[in-house]
């Protein structure tokens, strides 16, 4: 689980290491057989390199150790 102020990086763009500054949940467009679509958690990351903000799905991030 990713929390505020965790140091993380996106799995598919590992050079964007930064700090989580916000989290939010959004409804997905996924329609499943026999069930409703669920919400997905997104995190806003402040990138260390240039200070920009990026939004990435929480399950596509890894914590820096």
Residue pairs with C-beta under 8 A, 6 or more apart in sequence:
2 8
2 20
2 23
2 41
2 43
2 58
2 61
2 63
3 20
3 23
4 20
4 21
4 22
4 23
5 19
5 20
6 19
6 20
6 63
7 17
7 18
7 19
7 63
7 64
8 17
8 18
8 19
8 20
8 43
8 45
8 61
8 62
8 63
8 64
9 15
9 16
9 17
9 18
9 61
9 62
9 64
10 16
10 45
10 54
10 56
10 60
10 61
11 60
11 61
11 62
12 60
15 49
16 45
16 47
16 49
16 54
17 47
17 48
17 49
17 64
18 45
18 46
18 47
18 48
18 54
19 45
19 46
19 48
20 43
20 44
20 45
21 44
21 45
21 46
21 53
22 43
22 44
23 41
23 42
23 43
23 44
23 58
24 41
24 42
24 44
25 39
25 40
25 41
25 42
26 39
26 40
26 42
27 37
27 39
27 40
28 37
28 38
28 39
28 40
29 37
30 37
30 38
31 37
40 57
40 58
40 59
41 57
41 58
41 59
42 55
42 56
42 57
42 58
43 55
43 56
43 57
43 58
43 61
44 53
44 54
44 55
45 53
45 54
45 55
45 56
45 61
46 52
46 53
47 53
47 54
